[in-house]
Amino acid sequence: MQCIGDIISMKPKQICPSCGSVELDTFYEIFNAPVHSVRLLESREEALNYLTGDIGLGFCNQCGFICNLNFDPGVHEYASGYESTQSYSPTFNSFAYRLAESLVREFNLYTKKVIEIGCGQGEFLELLCRLGGNEGLGFDPAYVPRKFEDVGAGKIEVIRDFYSEAYAHFKADFICCKMTLEHIDKTADFVRTVRRSIQHDDNVAVYFQVPDVLRILKDRAFWDIYYEHCSYFSPGSLSRLFRSCGFDVINLKRGYQDQYLMIEARPTDHVGQFDTALEESVPQLKHLVEDFAIGVLETQGWWRNKIKDLYSRDKKIVIWGGGSKGVAFLSTLDIENEIKFVVDINPKKKGTYMAGTGQMVVLPEYLTEYRPDVVIVMNSIYRADIEKDLNKMELNPEIMTVEHPQEKEIQ
Ligand SMILES: [Zn+2]
């Protein structure tokens, strides 16, 4: 799982899925990354032998889009044992609630029809429907049928499938797609499908939300680069994609401690206009990509040394966060024995194993027995929640966040 990032090399014949250009440079590679990071794996052996694939991030010199040039969508099964919900986190839930409230208000979503593409278990769709008395239609292959008790019978339907051209005849007043586009390799094809479904109805609005690759590049956040995410967007590359697919970008902002990009757009029959203030230029982005390619190796080296040093002094380390970030962090650094447990608040993950490196996932209460010396938090936005949990258990380990590990040095 070694990473080579210091060489910017040209890979001809690769075509940018966002703009069609062939001007792509590979700038970051990870070999043997687990192809899934949120499947529930029942044994350590299964986790250690889990299917892997290579990541080679390419940068498009035309539109600034970044994608995994080695991505093979055929390896993914989203249908079963796919556990990606974040709804056990109070911080996440309050963000989702405020977002739904603001979308309902801004787009006047009262007694309207709402589509959510990639709706998971439909939690957000349910919020949109409940807050505005709307009817909802969701699409997600990993959806497990359930009742939506808060909104009344028949108000929400979820189709257990990927959204595609086959569903473009479904009409809605609002189309929302959160944390899904980064899983899709044919980005322009997908956005055009959504655009075609709207046809000439200027009243329809769309909302998409994706991770912001600018933050990943600036923070050298290698834990945010994993196989399931084949597409990485900056404010500029996201806006350029929507404009080229027949949308006017009406709002573009960051949220969730600047981790997410949130774009609002309306259809236009022309090439979209209106640049937003947040957009960076392609040369600016290229500069960040080049800095990342060199700097990320330094960051990975720092973490390897830190973990090795703590382990050699018999310090017990746990990772807090058993999702994709935790899998990417451990598998990129190739950490198996130095860290034995990963904590997650999702009870469905209890007793499962981390893909690639095989740590067992435990619930927070296990820490009263294990008593770790160091907790590495995989997303600093949850730090306050985690500190509260640790205090309740009367535990006082050193806390490090992946984004700012050196704020407080471990002695
Ligand atoms: Zn491009």
Residues whose N, C-alpha, C, O or C-beta is under 5 A from the ligand:
A	BS01	ZN	C16 S18 C19 G20 S21 C60 Q62 C63 G64 F65
